[in-house]
Amino acid sequence: MSYTTDLAIELMVTGTNAGTWGQVTNTNLVIIQQAIAGYQAISIAGGAQTTALAMTQSSLATARNAVLKLTGTITGNQIVTVPNGIEKTWIVSNGTTGAFTVTFKYASTGTGQTWSATDKGIKILYADQSDIQVTDLSTLSGTVATASIADSAVTAGKIAGSTITQAKLAANSVGATQITNGSVIAAKLGTTEQKQICKAWVNFNGTTSPGTIRSSYNVSSVTKNATGDYTVNFATTLADANYSVCGTGSFGASGETSGRLTINGVPSTPLTTNSARIVYVGAAFYDPSWASVQIFGN
């Protein structure tokens, strides 16, 4: 029988393997599969030693795998060998624990490639009959220019420029100006939404002349026309006079006198875009000590 030099695959020599050709071919295909895609974790745990990986003929073998992971707790420097003279590539991961070196080499020729005591990385290795070579950034063509490294380097200046300082917090804080600029105002709302908000309101004391405003929105003043008769003046004119008026009021120290706040129907135009004419009436006209008016409209 004859075998290939590197992967120990049986060759089909003329006149041989009569009746076993299919079996030998299937074995060869499995061996080729191992060489292309095989993975094996191999323990090299223990003290200083040499672990020999085999390239066995006509069967699966440790040295034939495409990917090897070296494992175990090592308590001394390790040497892992493959048969002399074979040509092959491997991806080898140093998955060991322990601060000792690991060397991957031919059984008795060359110096191979070594992981330092602290290197637990992965190497792409290839055998060229004379030694085990490595493929990494130091052997690839092309360079990473100094300028590229400098542009992407993390420097004290870049760290300082990105730090969060009191000045940056102050500059990006949400203050009254930002709130004002970002506030929801009627002009930012759609037509439907604008109709849903109160256009003006006021809480006032109707016993004084003019009425004393306690709090309000879009109301500049309350004019007292007569007992129980008031004109609510808008600070900003409304879009039209077809708005809705509602209100409440109380008369007396304890609010015991009942009445209602309503639109004054005497003037021909009690509602204008500038003001609303209202009265507080019960059995007669009264000056409410507490009066509240709300305006809804366009």
N, C-alpha and C positions, 0 to 999 in steps of 0.2 A: 504494500500500500504506500501511496505517496501523499504528502500533505503540503499545504501552502506554508511558506516560511513564517509569515507574521501572525496569522490567526489560527493556524493548525487545523485548517479545513481539509477534509479528505478529498483528493482529486480522483476523478473518474478515469482510470487508466484503461486503455483498450483491452478488452478481454477479461476484465475483473468485475467483481460484484454481481455475478450472474445470480439472478433471483433475489438479490438484496438491493438492487439499484434504487428502488423507491424509498426503502428505509434509510439508506445512506443519504439520499438527496434531502429527505425530510430533516434528518439530523443536521445536515449542512445549513439548511434554511434557518433552523433554530439558532445555530451558532452565529450566523450572519446577523440575525435579529438582535442577539445579545451584543454584538460588536457595534451595532448601529444605535440601539435604544436601551440596552441593558443598564440597570441600576442595582447597586448592591452596597449595603452598609457593612463595613468590616471593622470589627473591634481590634484595636491594637493596645488595649489596656495593659498596664503593668510597668515594670521598670525598664531600663535601657535594653533594647532588643531589636532584632531584625525580623520583619514579617515578610515572607516570600509569597508573592502572588503568582499563581500558576497559569500557564497557557496549555491546558490539557487537550490532547488530540481527540476529536470525535465526541466531545462532551462539553457541557457548560463549564466555564473556568473563570476564576476571580479576575484575572488580568485582562480578560476579554471585554468586560463591561465598559460601556461608554461613559458611565458616571459612577464614581466611587466616593463614598463618604466614610472617612476614617473616624471611628468613634472610640469612646472609653476614656477612663481617667488614667492619664499617664504620669508615672512618677520618675521617668528618666527619658533621655533623648531617644527618639524612635527612628528606625530606618525601614522603609517599605520598598521592596524590590520587585522588578519584573524581569523576565528572561532576557539575557543579553541578545542584542542584535535585532530584535523585532522592531517593526515600524508600526506605530499606532498613535492615536490621539485619545486623550482622556480629559474629562472635567473632574477635578479632584477637590473635595471639600474637606477641610480640616475641622472636623466636628468634635475634636477631643477636648477634654478639660485637663488643666495642669500646665504649669509654666515651663514647658520643655520643647525643644525643637523637634520637627518632623521632616525627614528627608525622603524624597521619592526618586529612585534611581535604578539603573541597570544593576543586575546582581553583582557584577564584578568590574564593570567598566564605567568611566565617566564619573562626574561628581553629582549629577542630578540637580534637583531643585529643592530648596529647604524653606520651610515655614519657620520664622523666628519663634521664640518662646511665647511671645504675645500675639502672634499672627494666627487668627482663627478664621482666615478668609478662604476664598475659592480660587484655584488656579486652573487655567487651560494649558495642558501639557501635551507635548508630542515627542515621540521617539524617532530619531533619525539614524539609527544603527550605531552612532558613536556616543550619544549622550541623550539625556532627557532635557528638552528645551521648554521654555515658557513663553506664552503669548500674553502680554499685558501692555499697559500704556507705554512702558519703557521700550518695547520692541515694535510697536505699531508705527506706521508712517504717519506724518502729519504732526503738528505741534499745537499745544495750547499756548498762545502768545502771552507774554507778560502783561500786555495791555488788557487782554481779556480777563486775566486773573485779577488785575488791579481794579478793573471796572466792577467786578462782581464781588470783590473781597469785602468782608465785614470789617470795617475800621472803626476806631474810636470816634472819628468825626461823624460817620453815618449813624452810629448808635446814639451819639449826643444829639444829632439832628432829629432823631425820631423819638427822643424821650418825651414823656408827658410832664410838662412843667406847669407851675401856677399861672404863668403868663399865657400859655396855650389854652389852659382850661378857661381862663378869663376871656380870652379872645373868642372862644367857641361856645361860651355859655349862652343860655337862653335868657335874654334880658327883656325888659319892657319893650324895647324897639322891635326885637324879633317877634315878640308876641303880637304887638300892634300890626306889624307888616303881614303876619300870617293869620291874623284873626279872621273869622268868618263874618263878613259884613253883607248887607243886603245886596250890594252891587255884585257880589260874587255868587249869589244864589240864582237859580232859575226862576222863571215866572211863577210856577206852581209853589215853589218853596217860599218865594217872597210873600205870597198871599197868606202863608201859614204863620207868619211871625207878626208880633204886635208892633204896629208902627209908632205908637205913642202911648204912654200911660203916666198917671200922676196920682199921688196920695197927698191931699191937702186939707187944711183947716178952713172951712167955709165961714167961720164966725168972724174972720178978719177981712179987711178990704185994703188991698187985693187979698185973695186967698193965699194963705201961707203954705208954700210947698214943702212938704217933708222930704219927699223923694220923687224922682220922675225920670222919664226918658223921652226925649224929643218934645218936651213941653217947656216953653220959655217963661210963661206966666199964667196966672188964673185971674181974670178980671171979674170983680163982683159987680153985677149990673143992678141988682136989687136983692131983697131977702130971698134966699133960696135960688137965685138966678145967677148963673156964672157962664163966662166964656173961657174955654180952655184954648190957649194960643200955642200953636205948634212952632217949635224952633226951626224945623225944616218942613216946607210945604209938602203936602201929600200929592200923589199923582192925579187924583180926582177927588170929588166930594161924595162918591158913592161908597162910603166906608160904613162899617158897623161900629156902634157905640154901646158899650155896656158899663155898668157901674153899680156901686153900692154906697150907702152912707148911713150914719147914725146921728141922732140929735139928743142932747141931754148928757149929763155927767156920766150916766151909766148906760147910755145908748138905749133907753127904754122906749123912746118915742119912735114908732114905726113910720116908714115912708119909703119912697122909691126915687132913684136918680134916673132921669129920663131926658130925652131930647126935648128942648123947648119948642113947642109947635107954634108959638105966636109969630116969630119972624118968618118971612116968606122963605128965607134961605138959612135955616139954623146951622146947616153944615156947609162949610167951605173948605178949600184946600189949605187955608191958613188957620182955621179955628173951628171949634164945635161949641154950640150954645146949649147948655144943659140946665135943668132945674131939679131941685130936691123938693118933693111934694108929698104930703100926707093928707090930713084933714085940711091943711093950709100949706103955704110955702114956709119952709124952715131953713135955717142956716145950719148945715151939718157940721159938727165938730170934726168928724172923720168922714172924708169923701174919697172914693177911689174911682177913677175913670180909665177905661182901656179902649184903644182904637185899633181896629183890624181893617185892612183894606189893601188896595193896590199901592 
